[in-house]
Amino acid sequence: MMKTRMFFLLVMAMCGIATAAAQEKDRGIFLELNAGYSRNTYGCHAVAGTSGDYTIDYEFDAHRAGGGFALLAPAVGYRFDERWQVGAWAQFELESYYANYTAVGAFARYGFFNRRKWSLFVEGQVSCYIQGEHFLPVPASMIPEGGQVRLNADFDNHYAEAGFTFGASYALTRRLRAQVRYLYLGYSGAPAFHRSGGCWGDGEFVLDAGWNRLQVGLQYTF
């Protein structure tokens, strides 16, 4: 009888240790790599010519110019438990036709639905987008010798966002998760050309369902 009790106590103790260890796996530093795709949709007006001599007007649109480009967004953060995570992220645009923007920001993520390997979450984030170099698809044959190309439109060299995005994740292993995020609701100072369509709200408060808001990626917790 005593041996039986000792056996059950030992089994319960081992189960408690295993449970604590499993819970510990849910916390720690994590790394993410997310990727997406976007298109600029705002048709702009470019002027090619020499200063003071003459100008050549050339209309172009991102869709006709093949204005799609890839997005890469690495992130680093800390997972407190299965519900709460905080971190910082960056986003890089590859081969944009108008202007490349690099973004940096911080986020807090809350998992409001956690069942087995699945999790649904909402993510509050603040970010700043900084403009890089302009890329204008003006044919070289239209630029006179010694001429220059300038953009006849207002381009903000930076803007900010503060709002919420939504997502889901699936545990591939105890440390590795696949995830997807989509939609954006909140403040956005993005210029019109930098929105890829599906954006409601002509002011600073928007609901953005454009392709640029869809990202898929992996998260690894150490």
Secondary structure, DSSP 8 states (H G I E B T S, - for coil): -HHHHHHHHHHHHHHHHHHHHHHHTT-EEEEEEEEEEEE----EEEEEEETTTEEEEEEE-TTTTT-EEEEEEEEEEEE-SSSEEEEEEEEEEES-SSEEEEEEEEEEEEEEEEETTEEEEEEEEEEEEEEEEE-----GGGS-TT-EEEE-S---SEEEEEEEEEEEEEESSSSEEEEEEEEEEEEE---GGG--S-EE-SSSEEEE-SGGG-EEEEEEE-
